[in-house]
Amino acid sequence: MAPSSLASAPKKRKLTPSAKSSRALASVPALEAALNSLTDLNPLADLVQLALTSADPRTSHKALFAAQRVFANLIVKGRLVGGVAGAKKDAEEVKIVRRWAIERYKEYVLGCGGLLRDAEKGLRSAALTILLSLVSTESSYLSSLSKPPFPQIAIDTFRRFTRAMLLGSPSPRSGSCADAPDASLPLPEDVRDEFLEKWLGKCDDVRYWFLKEATNLLKSFDNAKPSTLPRPAHLTSNLLSLLERLDTLPTEASEINEFWISEFATPLDPETSAAASKKKKKNAGAAAADEGAEDWRDYFDTSSEDEGDDEDKPKKRAPTPRDMHALPAHRALFSACWLTLLRVPGGLAAPEARRALTVMHQLVVPHLRGRERVGLGDWFGDCCDAGGVSALLALNGLWRLMRDHNLDYPDFYKRLYALLDRDVMHVRYRARFFRMLDLFLNSTHLPVALVASFIKRLSRLSISAPPAAVVMIIPFVYNLLKKHPGCMVLIHSTSDAQGADADAFDATETDPNHARALESSIWELASHRRHYNSAVSAMAKVFEEVFTKPNFAMEDFLDHAYSTMFETEAKRKLRNPPALADDLEGEVFGGPVRKRKAAVEAEEDSGALPRDAVAEIFAF
């Protein structure tokens, strides 16, 4: 067969990944332009798919913001949420399109929630900004539907945002998730810090609703019946990472002045709020056009599970929009979120309990109400009874409740005495514990026997304590002796007892008032005069001098550690240089000694000097 003279059809070239990404990136403006008129919404599915699943971060980033603008346009045109009272019913075809658009909107919001844990930092930040921008746009439109305008929040969207922040889900983008399915669940630090800086720590309305939604989310797991939904571990950790850094809670009503949703900025008078509540049922039919979206005021109609069936117990008043400008409402939500976080069935994990105890005395205790202080006091007490590091950290909050709020905590000094064990001298929070101990023993009205038992227990612990801890104990005991002169018998003991009867102190007694410390002495501290560390031995000699020196400033000794002591020794200037030998007679492992012995034996036997291989190896 003769060859054809016609040119063969050109073969289609396979697109490289970079070419595919460029084509997808170029298609985003065309999709957005096709959706501007809102007459044909079919390209919306392609745009959402491109935004959430594109492997190219640039394409995903551009499509995300394009989809946000399209959905914002749909919201303000009344095509997604809300409805106008008295409007004619839509045709069946319009309802179908509306339901389809709502499904795409939910898919987009949930996808943005997954992108909060994407591998690309830029996409995480973009998803956070988009979610809160949609909440603002949707809330403003819902607020404008009432006449007069009544502030509302897009509670469904905000609830999905809260769950995305605290529970999390893997990113929908292909190839952007970690290998482990749960590795992306912890909240990324950059998302946490940005949310705190721009919204949670700044906008009063965002903080108000986030605390309320977070509390309800915790209760949904804790109160599940039957208890088949244990609280996810990352839920507590994610919420705690936000709460422990939230230090901008208003302390005065005038500080509630910045809002993300502008409609909440104007306080509502009681008449307007009551009138809007009466119109709620009247406009229910129009609001139901949202096909599943809830009216935000229905959110407040849920009764609290704490009320029970007791008729004598006062019923809780359901919050209203006016509470947004009420300082007690913000404080109540903040404390309720913290207390719900702590009341996890089975107790908090030890690392999370320590993180909470580190900040609770400063961030939480000042905002608590009477009933809440009692419950928190019980939790502090349980931490103290458990011992260990958690007990040391719980002392701050427990003491603040006792001092500022008259909390009755029985056997406080007995429990404090039980915390003085060998471990306390080696823990990370040793300095913090000594600061609190100095505060607890500061009163001159304490019994002498009690203070003497603390002094004796500290002296006994100094025997096995590291030098940095002994340097803290000596000035601490010195200050206590000056503040409580009745304890001076501990360094002026005249007892002639010897052997096992020389020390009458009962180290096994749990009650410091019956430990017989006054019948003993602090010989343990006197033994440190010959301590191998020069700083310790110099400090221990202070008890041999007259007690005319002023009290030691404990802050100068509390931060001592091996590193600081070594640095001090290394930088210390020597007045007289130490004596040094010019010639070293011996060597490491006594090499020359073995050589001489071998030579003597060799001379006696044969007169030849044998080779000592071991001596040659270790002769440096």
URWOHU-V743918 format. One record per residue. RES is the residue in one small letter. SS is DSSP state (H for helix, E for strand, - for the rest). Layout:
BEGIN
RES;SS, RES;SS
END
This chain:
BEGIN
m;-, a;-, p;-, s;-, s;-, l;-, a;-, s;-, a;-, p;-, k;-, k;-, r;-, k;-, l;-, t;-, p;H, s;H, a;H, k;H, s;H, s;H, r;H, a;H, l;H, a;H, s;H, v;H, p;H, a;H, l;H, e;H, a;H, a;H, l;H, n;-, s;-, l;-, t;-, d;-, l;-, n;-, p;H, l;H, a;H, d;H, l;H, v;H, q;H, l;H, a;H, l;H, t;H, s;-, a;-, d;-, p;H, r;H, t;H, s;H, h;H, k;H, a;H, l;H, f;H, a;H, a;H, q;H, r;H, v;H, f;H, a;H, n;H, l;H, i;H, v;H, k;-, g;-, r;-, l;-, v;-, g;-, g;-, v;-, a;-, g;-, a;-, k;-, k;-, d;-, a;-, e;H, e;H, v;H, k;H, i;H, v;H, r;H, r;H, w;H, a;H, i;H, e;H, r;H, y;H, k;H, e;H, y;H, v;H, l;H, g;H, c;H, g;H, g;H, l;H, l;-, r;-, d;-, a;-, e;-, k;H, g;H, l;H, r;H, s;H, a;H, a;H, l;H, t;H, i;H, l;H, l;H, s;H, l;H, v;H, s;H, t;H, e;H, s;H, s;H, y;H, l;H, s;H, s;H, l;-, s;-, k;-, p;-, p;-, f;-, p;-, q;-, i;-, a;-, i;H, d;H, t;H, f;H, r;H, r;H, f;H, t;H, r;H, a;H, m;H, l;H, l;-, g;-, s;-, p;-, s;-, p;-, r;-, s;-, g;-, s;-, c;-, a;-, d;-, a;-, p;-, d;-, a;-, s;-, l;-, p;-, l;-, p;-, e;H, d;H, v;H, r;H, d;H, e;H, f;H, l;H, e;H, k;H, w;H, l;H, g;-, k;-, c;-, d;H, d;H, v;H, r;H, y;H, w;H, f;H, l;H, k;H, e;H, a;H, t;H, n;H, l;H, l;H, k;H, s;H, f;H, d;H, n;-, a;-, k;-, p;-, s;-, t;-, l;-, p;-, r;-, p;-, a;H, h;H, l;H, t;H, s;H, n;H, l;H, l;H, s;H, l;H, l;H, e;-, r;-, l;-, d;-, t;-, l;-, p;-, t;-, e;-, a;H, s;H, e;H, i;-, n;-, e;-, f;-, w;-, i;-, s;H, e;H, f;H, a;H, t;-, p;-, l;-, d;-, p;H, e;H, t;H, s;H, a;H, a;H, a;H, s;H, k;H, k;H, k;H, k;H, k;H, n;-, a;H, g;H, a;H, a;H, a;H, a;H, d;H, e;-, g;-, a;-, e;-, d;-, w;H, r;H, d;H, y;H, f;H, d;H, t;-, s;-, s;-, e;-, d;-, e;-, g;-, d;-, d;-, e;-, d;-, k;-, p;-, k;-, k;-, r;-, a;-, p;-, t;-, p;H, r;H, d;H, m;H, h;H, a;-, l;H, p;H, a;H, h;H, r;H, a;H, l;H, f;H, s;H, a;H, c;H, w;H, l;H, t;H, l;H, l;H, r;-, v;-, p;-, g;-, g;-, l;-, a;-, a;H, p;H, e;H, a;H, r;H, r;H, a;H, l;H, t;H, v;H, m;H, h;H, q;H, l;H, v;-, v;H, p;H, h;H, l;-, r;-, g;H, r;H, e;H, r;H, v;H, g;H, l;H, g;H, d;H, w;H, f;H, g;H, d;H, c;H, c;H, d;H, a;H, g;-, g;H, v;H, s;H, a;H, l;H, l;H, a;H, l;H, n;H, g;H, l;H, w;H, r;H, l;H, m;H, r;H, d;H, h;H, n;-, l;-, d;-, y;-, p;-, d;-, f;H, y;H, k;H, r;H, l;H, y;H, a;H, l;-, l;-, d;-, r;H, d;H, v;H, m;H, h;-, v;-, r;-, y;-, r;H, a;H, r;H, f;H, f;H, r;H, m;H, l;H, d;H, l;H, f;H, l;-, n;-, s;-, t;-, h;-, l;-, p;-, v;H, a;H, l;H, v;H, a;H, s;H, f;H, i;H, k;H, r;H, l;H, s;H, r;H, l;H, s;-, i;-, s;-, a;-, p;-, p;H, a;H, a;H, v;H, v;H, m;H, i;H, i;H, p;H, f;H, v;H, y;H, n;H, l;H, l;H, k;H, k;H, h;-, p;H, g;H, c;H, m;H, v;H, l;H, i;-, h;-, s;-, t;-, s;-, d;-, a;-, q;-, g;H, a;H, d;H, a;-, d;-, a;-, f;-, d;-, a;-, t;-, e;-, t;-, d;-, p;H, n;H, h;H, a;-, r;-, a;H, l;H, e;H, s;-, s;-, i;-, w;H, e;H, l;H, a;H, s;H, h;H, r;H, r;H, h;-, y;-, n;-, s;H, a;H, v;H, s;H, a;H, m;H, a;H, k;H, v;H, f;H, e;H, e;-, v;-, f;-, t;-, k;-, p;-, n;-, f;-, a;-, m;H, e;H, d;H, f;-, l;-, d;-, h;-, a;-, y;H, s;H, t;H, m;H, f;H, e;H, t;H, e;H, a;H, k;H, r;-, k;-, l;-, r;-, n;-, p;-, p;-, a;-, l;-, a;-, d;-, d;-, l;-, e;-, g;-, e;-, v;H, f;H, g;H, g;H, p;H, v;H, r;H, k;H, r;H, k;H, a;H, a;H, v;H, e;H, a;H, e;H, e;H, d;H, s;-, g;-, a;-, l;-, p;-, r;-, d;-, a;H, v;H, a;H, e;H, i;H, f;-, a;-, f;-
END
